[in-house]
Amino acid sequence: QVQFVESGGGLVQAGGSLRLSCAASGSTFSINAIGWYRQAPGKQRDLVARISPGGTTDYADSVKGRFTISRDTAKNTVYLQMNSLKPEDTAVYYCNTYISRRVWPSYWGQGTQVTVSS
């Protein structure tokens, strides 16, 4: 049972940047892909970015060219650099393992709130 703790959220103006951090309780990068997810009020939780054990990355179309997922294995930490933020990026952001498009983790932490003002 690997746990993740998200941090780095906050209030930012449209066009600004934030860097989110995800600290893992143990080494998991060699066995699982890791994803950043987000959920806006009243909306479905969506996958926005993922990174595989081999370092391959993938992004939702809505964030391509603006967000970058990366990791620091020595710190057991995954990052999400978010640039050119838009009001529609406002959501609670979560990190977790990535299993498949249709099978998602069952346990979620508290996430970190990102609010983008227009």
C-alpha positions in Angstrom: 0.0 0.0 0.0 1.9 3.0 -1.3 0.7 6.4 -0.2 1.1 9.7 -1.9 1.0 13.2 -0.4 0.4 16.1 -2.8 1.5 19.7 -2.2 2.2 22.9 -4.1 -1.3 24.0 -5.0 -2.6 27.5 -4.6 -4.3 30.5 -6.2 -2.7 31.8 -9.4 -3.8 34.2 -12.1 -4.5 32.9 -15.6 -1.3 32.6 -17.5 0.7 31.8 -14.4 2.6 28.7 -13.3 2.6 26.3 -10.4 4.7 23.2 -9.6 3.0 20.4 -7.8 4.9 17.8 -5.8 3.9 14.2 -5.0 5.8 12.5 -2.2 5.5 8.7 -2.2 5.7 6.7 1.0 8.0 4.1 -0.7 9.8 3.3 -3.8 7.2 2.5 -6.5 8.5 3.9 -9.7 10.1 0.7 -10.9 6.9 -1.3 -10.8 4.1 1.2 -11.4 3.4 4.1 -13.7 2.4 7.2 -11.8 -0.3 9.6 -12.8 -1.5 13.1 -12.0 -5.3 13.3 -11.9 -7.7 16.2 -11.3 -11.3 16.7 -10.3 -13.3 19.9 -10.5 -16.4 20.3 -8.4 -19.2 18.2 -9.8 -17.0 16.7 -12.4 -15.4 13.4 -13.1 -11.9 12.7 -12.0 -9.6 12.8 -15.1 -6.1 11.7 -15.8 -4.0 14.6 -17.0 -0.5 13.2 -17.1 1.4 9.9 -16.5 5.0 8.6 -16.4 5.9 5.0 -16.8 8.7 3.1 -14.9 10.8 3.6 -18.0 10.2 7.3 -18.0 7.8 7.5 -20.9 5.3 10.3 -20.5 1.8 11.0 -21.8 -0.6 13.9 -21.4 -4.3 14.7 -21.8 -4.9 16.8 -24.9 -6.2 19.6 -22.7 -2.7 20.1 -21.1 -0.3 19.1 -23.9 2.4 21.7 -24.3 1.6 23.3 -21.0 2.1 20.7 -18.3 5.2 18.5 -17.7 5.4 15.5 -15.5 8.8 14.4 -14.1 10.2 12.5 -11.2 13.2 12.4 -8.8 13.7 8.8 -7.8 16.2 9.7 -5.1 13.5 11.7 -3.4 10.6 9.3 -4.3 8.8 12.4 -5.6 6.8 13.1 -8.8 6.3 16.6 -10.1 3.8 18.4 -12.3 5.0 21.6 -13.8 2.0 23.6 -14.9 2.5 26.6 -17.2 0.1 28.9 -19.0 -2.6 28.0 -16.5 -6.3 28.6 -17.5 -9.4 28.9 -15.3 -10.5 25.5 -16.6 -7.5 24.0 -14.9 -9.1 24.8 -11.5 -9.5 21.5 -9.7 -8.2 19.3 -6.9 -5.1 17.6 -8.2 -4.2 14.1 -7.0 -1.2 11.7 -7.7 -1.6 8.0 -7.7 -0.5 4.9 -9.5 -1.7 4.5 -13.1 -3.0 1.1 -14.0 -5.0 1.5 -17.2 -7.5 3.8 -18.8 -10.4 1.9 -17.3 -8.9 0.6 -14.0 -8.0 3.3 -11.5 -6.7 3.1 -8.0 -9.3 2.6 -5.2 -7.5 4.7 -2.6 -7.1 8.5 -2.9 -5.4 11.0 -0.7 -6.5 14.6 0.0 -5.0 16.1 -3.1 -4.0 19.7 -3.5 -6.3 22.6 -4.6 -5.3 24.6 -7.7 -7.4 27.7 -8.4 -6.8 29.8 -11.5 -8.5 33.2 -11.6 -9.4 34.8 -14.9 
